[in-house]
Amino acid sequence: MTKSPARRAKRASAVLVLCAGLLLSVPPVMALAPPPAQKATQGEGYRLPSAALQAVVDAPRAPTLSLSPRRDLAAMLQTPPLPSIAQVAAPELKLAGLRINPKTVSDSRFSFGSKLWLISTVDGAERQISGLPQPLSVASLAWSPDQKYLAFNQVDPASGANELWLVDVGTASARRVAQDLNSIVGNGYAWLPGGTELLVMQRPAGRGAPPASDGVPTGPAVQQTEAGQGVRSVRTYQDLLKNEDDARLFEYYLQAQPTRVAINGQATPVGAVGIYLGLAASPDGNYLLSQRVQRPFSYAVPVSRFPRNIEVLDAQGKLVHTVARLPLVDGLPTGNDAVPTGVRSISWRADAAATLVWAEAQDGGDPSRDTAIRDAVLMQAAPFDKPPVTLAQLGSRYAGITWGRGDLALLDESWWKTRQVKQWKIAPDHPEQAPVLLSARSDDDRYGDPGEPVLQADAAGRSRLQLSADGNSFYRIGAGASAEGDRPFLDKVDLHSGKAERLFHSQAPYYEMPLALIDGESPRVLSYRESNDVPANLFARGLDADATPRQLTRFAHPLPALRGVKKEQIRYQRNDGVALTGDLLLPPGYDPKKDGPRPLLMWAYPAEFKSAEDASQVTGSPHRFNAVSYWGPQAFLAKGYVVLSAPTMPIIGEGDAEPNDTYIEQLVASAQAAVDEVVKRGVADRERIAVGGHSYGAFMTANLLAHTRLFKAGIARSGAYNRTLTPFGFQAEERNYWQAQEVYLKMSPFNYAQQIKDPILFIHGAEDNNSGTFPLQSERMFAAVKGLGGTSRLVMLPNESHAYRARESIMTMLAESEELLDKWLAAPASTGGKKR
């Protein structure tokens, strides 16, 4: 990806669905020119790879899990195989950075849950649900705060239905309670405190037909800027509004009527129709925090940066208080720490009846300004007739608060430039009390990561810190990165001393990630446990050291033919002393000593660091399930190839140095070290190694082929190759083109296309909406290689975005990659590659 990373605190309990608020044809062009006597062809149609790779694409997926508030139940949702190109090619609107299905008035998506059931986390007993719509097409799930109901959004692209359904947990039966949802922004619904009503975004009554255009322009699309505004960086966004016709369509489809819907289906409109980016109830249910988009819209930035009014409404939707009227944000100062001025990251305090909390930049949002205080965190309680109070003043950017109770919350701050992150213990009811520093470290330091706080839903359905029975401790779940690989853990942290007691630690030969802690007389941990040949399954265990885990699910290996893949987490060193790691995977039955070296596919994605020490830390785990997905390189294990997956490619800039100042040198050194290591181990022939990657990994691939002859071929999917087309930054690069022109030019493989002497396959979604990786990047890069006499092939996948979705597209992607590898690496097995 070419978006700047947002390395903020992530919740380890991401699998828990605890909803707190409402957020709201061209044929494929295939042009590889091997051997010179053959001409490039076009319009070849979709292709099928060999049977072994087809089996990978069609392998069943494991269901996803959503734990209930009390965590004694879970909802299991099964997703079917990939959609067809006919589904993916359905009409789609691209407006203000959004992709919209106009038929369902929802965000444009093609993967839905097709089977839903309940499972006990006590004994694993399953319960089937009656009355579900057919065909089932679930877009999202949300448990009621009292766990009596499970709400889900039924979106059926075939019929155009966008409905809200409830599962009565007691009777395990489902029924529809609302229709005509607008779920373009967010899920389109959220539970209100108490669990007897939901706040639903519905299409306005009598809205009529969408505005039509006769194709005759009403005038030019005009943008203007004036001197004196300073440097304002704007990323290369896509799917933006282009004219007033687009603006009217945007207004038509985004308009929504907030409605209270009772569990019996009774509906009551709340407030005015508008374009809502957020509408969230206070914990006491008496107020609504509203964020509505206003004109003027922009042709340069997406909807998230349009002007908006932030207001507090009462429970009936009447205006109570205006928090802020935010202007259009059409650019930011230079740097990944730059933010807009004014109210930012506003939300309800989860542990209070009705108190707003937000951040405001104190440095004009400009990280280049020299100031001790970067952000202020402000707090204002109902009835909002008194000025906000300052909860905290921070030396870096506000990164969120985990709420506990009046005397306890955890506040996070971060600064990208230095990678420094801090966590403070604060007393929100007593802002005059000095905060207590709990941790301060580099965000790149995985070994020092203390983990994320464990959350628990309160009676209002709000996620809050899970505290021990005596109230003196809280819990953390972490990845447990170490020199032995990742070993997830569960810690109990004393609030007074700050000391952590380890309650659980994953042990070889398993990789076991805790999901939740259930307190009580016999506390137990719910976790996902996996090993090399056994996929992740749900387990429950007591906290005693000798406790026997109880298996609750029994998901089978999705590809039994690939059981027996051997994985080793290899470690080696770059020529400058930086330690590197990677997952070396050998196909079933392959013995390097007996069979000799094989062709190898290396697949990577570079990452930036501020220290060599952090860059040298081990990533991943040798005990994780050998998942063979169609998306990564592991699929080619089915063909007998050796795979080096995720070899670390650190780009380091210590002190005042910027990582990208020596990007090419470090990238080449890392690749050289990886190649030397697999050759030394006897698993790869130096003359039969290919490299590949997606997005920034594709950018890496083109650079490696331009600056080395280490690889016999390359696969570059959905990359960006000319950095002058992303002039206001890319990936982690903060400087703009005019500040670091030499770096931008040197890092662009487009400028070195004449040096690409080995065949390279470019694949790109023709409708890529990722910032910076617009399809033109691959088209121009291919044209350069072609025009300079190189060997290349370009495959543009119709109707596909940055990640490909249709089964036909995925099959073609694999068939094209397979053909390249088999031809130039002398495949270890016969190939398919038939036309469909």
N, C-alpha and C positions, 0 to 999 in steps of 0.2 A: 504494500500500500504506500501511497505517497502522502498520507495524512500525517501531521505531526503527532507523535505518540502522546496520549494523556495518561501518564504513569501516575495514577492516583490509587488510593486504597480501594481494593476490590474485596467484595464480600466472599468469604470462603463458603458461605451458605447459599451460593447462587442457585442451587437446585431447589431451594425452598421458595414456593410461590406464596408470598404473604402480601396481598395487595393492600396498599395504604392510601393511594390516591389515583386520580384519573389524569393521565397524560393524553392529554389528548394525542415491396419486399424484395429484399434483394436476396438472390441466391448466394450460397457460400462461394467466396472467391478463393480458389486454391491455386496459387500461382507458383518443391525443392528442385532445383534444376540439375539433379544428377542424371546420368552423366551428361556432358555438354551436348551430345547428339540428340538428347530428348528435349522436346519443347515443353514448357510449362502449360498446364491445362487449367481450364476454368469450369466452374459449374459441375463438379464431379458428383455432387449429391452426398447425402449422409452415408457414413461407412460403419462397418462393424469390425471390431478387432477380433483376435483369435478367441476361441471358445473359452479358454482359461481366463481371459480378461473380461469377457462378457459375464462370466460367473461372478466376478468381483463386483461388477456394477449392480447385478441383480440380487446380491446377497441380502438377507433380511437385516433390518436395523433393530438395534435394541430399543425397547420402549423408554420413554422419559418418565421421571417420577416427580410428583409434587406432594410434599408432606403436608399433612393437616396441621392446624395450629397446635393441637395437643400432641401431635406426632405419633399417635397410636394407629393412624390410618395414612394411606397414601393413595393418590390417584395415579394410575398407570395409563399412559397414552402411547399408542402404537402408531408410527408413521409408515405409510405404504411406500412402495418403490418410487423411483423418480417419475415426475410427470412427463407427458409427451410434449413434443414441440408444438402440437396443436393447442395445448393448454397454455404453454409459455408464450405463444404468438397471439394470444387473445388481445383485444384492444387495450391499450395502456396509455394513460396520460402522464406527461413529464412536466411538472409545474412546480416552480419555486423550490427545487431540490427534492421534491417528493415524486414518487411513482404511485399512480392511482389506478385502481380497477374501477372504471366508471360504472360498470354494471352492478357491482356489489357496494360501491362507495366505501371502499376499504383500501388499506395499503396493498400494493400489488405484490402478492405472494403466490406460490404454487405448491407449497408443501403444507398439508393439513393432517391432523390426527384422524385416523380412520377406525380406531378401536379404543374404547375407554372402559376401564373397570377399576374396582377398588381392591386394595390389599391391606390386610392387617400387618402392622409392623411388630406385633406381639408374637404371632404364630405363623404368619405367612399365608393365612387363609384368604382366598380370593372371593369376591362378590361381583356377580355380573349385574349390570344396570338395565332395567327394562324401560321401554318407551323412548329410547334414543332415536333421533332423526336418522333417516336413511336416504341417501348415503351419508354417513357421519363425516363431518368435515370441520374439525375443531381447530380454531385459530389460537385460542388462549383459555386458561383456566384460572379460577380464583376461589379459594375457600372463604366461606363466611366466617366472621370473627368467632361465632359460637360453634362452628364446625357442624352445624345442622344441614348446611347446604354447600354444594359445589356449583359455582356458576361457570358457564362456558359460552364462548362465542362461536356460533355455527355459521360459517361462511361458505356458501356453495356457489362457486363461479359459474356452474352450468345453469342454474336457475336464477342466479342473481340474489339469492337470499342472504341477508346479513341479520342474524337473529341472536337473541339472548335466551339461553336455556338454563334451567336449574335442575340439579340432581338432589332429590330429597335423600339424604344419607341414611336416615332411619329405615326407609322403605326401599332404598336403592332403585328409585324410579325417577324418570326425567320428564320434564314438561317445558314448553315454551312460555316465556313471560313477556317478551318484547320483540318487535320487528323493526325493520328499517333503521338499523344502527348506522352511524357514521363512525367508522373506525380507521380513518385515514391517519389520524394522529393518535397513537396509543391504542389501548385495547377497546375503547369505546364504552367502558363500564367500570365501576368500582363499587365495592361494598361500602355502605354508610355505617357508622358506629351503631352497634346494637344488633346488626345482622338481620333486620326485618325489611330493609329497603336497599336498593342499589341506585347509584347515580349513573344515568345512562345518557349518552350522546346520540340523539336521533336526528334523522333528516327532517328539516322543517316541513310542516304541512303546507300543501298547496304551492310547492316551490316551482312547479311547472317544468318545462323542458329546458335542457341546458342551452345557454346562449349560443346562437349559430352565427357563423361568419360567412359572408358572401365571397370572401377571398379578396375583396377590394380593400387595400390599405386605407386607413383613415388618416395616416400621416406617418412620419418617421418615428422610430424608437430613439429617444434622445436621452443622453446622459451628459452630465456636466460636472466639472470640478473646478476649484479655484485655488490659487496660490495661497500660501500661508497656513495651510492645514497640517503641514509636517508630513513625514513619511507615513503612509498608511498602507500596510500590507494586505493584499487580498489574494487568497488562495484561488486556484483554478477550479472553481465549482462548476458543476454541470447540471443539466435539467432545469435551467433557470427560466424565468419568464422572459419572453422575447418581445412582446408587444401588448397592447391593450386588450386584444382578443384573448390572449393567455390570461391576463389579469382578471377578466370577467369570468372565464372558466374556473380559475383558481377560487374566486369568491363563491361561485355557485357550488362547487363540490365541497369546499371546506366549511361552509355554513352548517351549524349544528344547533339543535335545540336541547339544552340540558333538561332532563326529566327524572323525577323520582319515580322509581318503579318498585312497588311492594312485591313481596314474594307471592302474592295472589294474582299479580299482573296488573293491579290498578296503577295507572300512570297519572302523574301530576307535573305539568311543565314548571320549570324553575328558571326565573330570569329571562333574559332576552336571547334571541337568536344571535349568533356571532361566530367568529373564527377563533376557536379556543385552542391555545397551545397547552393549557393546563386548567383544571378545575378540581380542586381537592378539598374535602371536608375537614374541618378541625376535629381533633379527637373527641370533643364533647358534642359534635354534630350541629352546633349552633351557627357556624359560619362556613363560607366557601371562599377559598383563595382562587381568584379568577385571573387568568392571563389571556388577554384577547388581542389579536393582531389588528392593526389599524393601517390605513393608507397614510402616506404614499408607499407603494410597494417598490421593489428594486429589480433591475435587470442584471445586477452584478453579484448579488448574494442570495442565499436561500432564505426560506421563511423563518428560520430560527433567528435571523438577524433583522427581520422587519420590525418597524415600530410596534410597540405593544403597550397596553394599559394593564397595570397590575392593581387589582382592586380586591377589597373584602366585601362579600355579599352576605346577607343574612340567609337563614335556611330556606327562605322562600325566593331568594334571588334578588332582593332589593339591595341597592348600593348602600354600604355602611361607611366605607373608608377607602380613599384612594391612596395607595402606597406610592406609586410612581407612574409617570408616563415616559416610557423609554423611547428615545429616538432611533431612527435607522442606524444600524452599525454597518457602515459600508467599507470598513477597513480598520485595522488595528496597528499600533506601533510594532516595530520589528521585534521579533523574538517569541519563543514558545511560551514565555511567561507573561505575554501581553494579554490584557483582558479589557472588556468594555468598562467605561465608567458608570457610576450609578448602581442601582440595586441589582444584585447578581445572586444566583443560587438560592432563591427564596423558597421557604417551605415552612410547614408547621412544626413546632417543637412537639415531638412525639409523646413526651411525658407530662405535658401541661394541657389544660382544658382548651385554650385558644390563644397561643402565643406564636407570633411570626419571628423567624430568624433569617437573616440574610447577610451577605458580605458586600462591602463597598471598597473599591480600590482607593488608596490614599496617595498613590503616586501617579495619578492620571492614567493608570493602566499601563504605564510605560516602564518596562524593566530596566531601561537604560538610565533612569533617574536615580540619583543617589539619595536615599532616604532610609531611615531606620524602620519606619512602619510602612508596610506594603498594603495590607488589608486590615480593615476593621470589621468585626462581626457584631451586628446590631440585633436587638431583640425588642419586640413591642407586643404587649399583651392587650387582649380585649378589655374594655370597649374601644381601644385605639384612640383615646382622647388625650393621652400623655405622650411626650416625645419618646423616641426609642432610647434605650439604654445600651451602653457599650458592653458587650459580653467579653470581647477579647480584642487585643491589638496584636497583629502578627508581623513578623519580619519577612514572611514570604506569603505565598498565596493560600487562601482558605481552600481546604480540600474535603470539607464535610465534618459532620458531628454524628456520633453514635450516642443516642440518648439512653439514660438509665433511670435516674430519679432526680429530685430537686438538688441533691448534693453530689450528683455524679453524672458526668458525661465525658466522652472521649472526643477531643477536638484534634483534627489532622490539618497539617499545613505542609506545603511542598514548594520547591524551587527547582524548575527543570534545569536551569543553567548549570547548577552544581550537583544536581540529582539528589539533593538533601531533602529528607522527609522527617517530620517530627510529629509526635503525638503527645498531647497534654491531657491531664486529668483536671477537669474544671467542675465548679459547683454552680450550675446555671441559676439557682435561686439566690445565690450570693456572689454576684459578679465582682464585688469588691475584693473577694478572696484571690490571692495570687495563685495562678495555675501551677500544677506540679508536672514536670517533664517526665514522661514515662519512657520514651525512646527517641533517639536521634541517630540517624544513620544515612548511608547512601541507599537510594532506591535500587541501585544496581547490586547491592550487597545481599544476595539471596541467602547466604549462610546466617546473616544477622537478622533476618526477617522474623519478628516475634509472632507473626500470624495475625489473623483477623478476629475481632470480637465475635463471639457466638451470640446470635440474636434469637429472641423469642417473641411471639405475638402476644400482646396484652389483650384485655377484654374488648378494646375498641378496634382490634385488628392491626394495631401499630407495632412495628418491629422495634424492640428495645433490647438493651443489654440483658442477657440471661445471667442472673445473679445466683449465688449459692443460697441455700436455705437460710443461713444466718445473715445474709446480706453483706458479708465481708469480703466476698471474692467474686470475680467474674471469670469467664472462660475464653480461650482463644483456640482456633484451629489454624494450622499452618502447613505449608508444603514440606517443611523439614529438609530444606536443601542442605546437603553436606558433601564431604569428599567421597562418601559412599553412594551418592545419588540421593534423590528425593525420598524422604521417609516421613510421611505425614504424621502429625501429632495433635493431641488435645491437651492443653494446659489449663490449670486452675491458677489464677493470679490473685494474690493477696492485695487488697486495696490499700492497706496501710504500709506494708513493707515493699510492695511491688515485686516480691519474689514469686516465681512461677513453679508450681508443682506439676510434673508431667504425669498425666493420668493414663495416657495411651500413646504408643509409638509404634508405627508400622514396622513389621519385622519380615526379613527374608524368609521364604522365597516369594512373599506376597507384596503387592502394593495396595495399601488399605487407607482410604481417605475417610476420616470421620465426617458425618453429615450433621449430626445433632446429638445432644446429650439430653436424656430424659431423666430428670431428678425424681426423687421419691425414696421410699424405704429401700428399694433395690435399684439404684441408678444403673442405667445402661446406655451404651453408645450405639447409635445406628451408623453404619459405614458401608461404603462400597469397597469390595475386595476383589482383586484380580491377580492373575499371574500370567506368565508368558503364553500359555495355551488355554487359559480359562478366562472368558470375558468378565467384566465387572458384574457382580451380583450383590444384592442387599443382604447385609448381615446385622445381627444384634448380639451384643456381648455385654457382660457385666464388667465392672471396673477392677475386679480382683485379678491379680497377675495370672492366676491359674484358671480363669474363667474360660469356659468353652464357648466359642462363638456359635450362634445359631443361624443357619442359612435360611433366608426368607424367600429368595427368588432363585430360579435355576435356568438362566438364559444359556442356551447352547452356543457353541462355536459357530459363527455364521458361515464359515468356509472350512468344513472339516478336511478338505483336501490340502489345506495349508497348515493344518496342525503339525507341529514339528519344526516350524521356522525357528532357527537359532538366532538369538540376539545377544550381542555383547556391547556393553558401554565402553568403547575404547577411549584411551587417553594418550595423547601425544603432544608434541611441543613445536611451536613455531620457531623460526630462526632467531627471533628476538627474545626468546625465553617465555613467551606467553603460553600457558597451558591451554590445550584445546581438548574438546570431547566430541563424540558423535556416536550414534547408534548404528552398529554394523549388523546387518541382517543377512543370514544365509538361507537359501531356499531349502525346503525339506529334502533330506537324503543327500545333500551335497557335503562331501568331505574334501576340504582343500588339499590335504596331504595325499589323498588317493587320486582325486580328480583334477588337481592342478588349478591354476587361476582361471577365473571366469570374467566375462564382461561385467562391468559395474556401472550403476547409475548413482550419481551423487546429487542430492537435492538439498538446497540450503537457502538461508535467508539472513543477510548480515544484520548486526545490531551494534549500536554505538555505546561506548562506555567512557567514563571519565578516569578510570584507573585500570592499570594492567592487572592488579590484584583481583578486582571484581570481575574483570573479563575472564580470568583464569578459573573461576569457580565452575564446578561440575553442574551440568544441567540434566534434567530428566532422571529416569530410574531404569535400572536393568530388569526390574521385575514387573513392569507394566505389560498388559496384554498386547500381543503382537497383532494389533488391529490392521487389517489389510483393506484400505479404502481406495476407491477409484480416484480420489483427489490427490493423494500423495504418491511418492515413488514406490511404496510397498506393493502396489498392484503388480509390479513387474517381477516380484518374487514368484508369481504364478507362472512366469515364463522361464524361470531358472536363472534370472539375473541376480547378481549380488547387489545389495543396496546399502549405501551409506546415507542414512537419514539424519538430517539436522546437524551436520558437522558445524561446530561453532565458527563463525566468521566475524570476530570482534573487530570493530574499528574504534581505536582508542585515541583520545585526546586528553592528556593529563595537564593539570594546571590551567594555564591560559591558552593552551593549544586547542584547536578545534579538531575533532576526530577526522572530518573529511579532508583536512589539509593533506593527509597522506593516505587517502582512501584506496587508491589503486595499489600502492606499495603493500599495504596491510592485507588487502583482499588477495593479491597474488601470493603473498607469503603464507596465508592461511590455506589457500587451495593447494599450494605446493606441498605443505606439510601433510595435508589429508591424503593426497595422491601417494606421497612417499610411504605413508603409514600402511595403506591398504596393499601396496605392492610388496612392502617388507613382510607383511603377514601372509603373503602367498595367496590371497583371495582374489586379486585383480591383476590383469595384464596391463602394463603401463600404456600399451597401444590400443586398449579397448575400454576406455573410460569415457563416459558422457556426463555432462553436468546439466542441471535444470533447476528451474524455480518459477514461482508465481509472483507477480507484482514486483516488489523490490527484489525478490529472488530472480525474476526475469532480467531486471536491470543488471544484477550481479552476473548473470549468465552471459549476457552480451559483452560485458566488460572483460570477463575472463577469456572469452574467445578472441576479443580484440587485442588483449595484452599478453596472452600466453599461447603456447601450443600444447598445453597440458591435456587437452580433451579432444577426443575424436569427433564429438558432435555436441550440440547444445539444444535444449528445449526451453524456450522463453515464452511464458504465458502471461498475457495482460500486463506488460511492463511499460515503463516510460524510459526513453532512450536519449532524449534531447532535453537537457535541463534548462535551456533558455526558454522552453515552453512552460516551465514552472518557476517563473522568476522571483516569486516572493517566498521561496522556501519549499522544501520537500522533505519527507520523512522526518529525520531529526535535525536537519540543517536549518538553523535559525536565520542566517544572514541572507539578504536578498542578492540577486544577481549582480547588482551594481556595487555591492560591498565585497563580493568574493567572486569576481568574474572569472579569474583563472581557475578557481575550484570548480565552478559550474561547467566550464569548458572541458577541463581535464576529466571530470567524472562522466561526461556524456559519451557513451560508446558510438553515438551517431558521428561524432567527429573523428572516429578512428575506424570507420566501416571498411576502409581499404585494407585494414590489417586483419580482418576476419577471414581466415584461410580454411577454416573447417566448417562443415555444414551446420546451419542453424535453422530450427523450426520455430516460426512465430505463430502463436495462436492468440486470438483476442476476441472478446465478446463485442459484437458490432454495436451494442448499446451500452457500453461500459459507462457507469455513472460515478466511478470512484475519482476523487479529486486527483488530477494530474495524469491519470492513465487513460486519457481519451484515445479512441481507436486510431486517430491520426498518428499517434506515436509509433505503433507497429507498422502502419502503412508506409510511413516515410522511412523507417529503419529498413524495412524490406526493400523498398525502392533503392535505397543507398547501396545495400549489399548486392542487389541485382545489377544496378548500373555500373558497379565497380568490378563486376565479373566474379562475384562470390557465389557460393552454393547455398541456396536458401529456399524456404517455402513459407507462404503466408496463408493461414486459414482464419477467415473471419466468420464467426459463428452467429448466424442471424438471431435477433431477439434476445441475445444473451448479455448480461451485465458483467460486473467484475468477477463474480463467481458464476459458473455455468450451471444451469438448472435442468434443462431438458435431457431425457434419456438419450435421444439421438445426438445431442451435442456432446455428452460425456462419452458415448461410444465412439464418435468421430475423433474426439480429443485423444482417446487411447489408441485408436487405429492409426492415427497420424504419428503419434509418438512411437508406437510399436514399429511401424514401418521404418522410421528414421533409425531407431536403435538396431533393429535387425540388419539393416543394410550396412551401416557404418561400423557396427561393433561385432559383426559376425555372430548372430544370435545363438544362444545355447540350445534353443529349441526352434522348431518350425513355426512360421508365422501364419496368421490368417490375413486379415485386411480385406475381406470381401466387401464388395459394394452391396448395399441393402437392396 
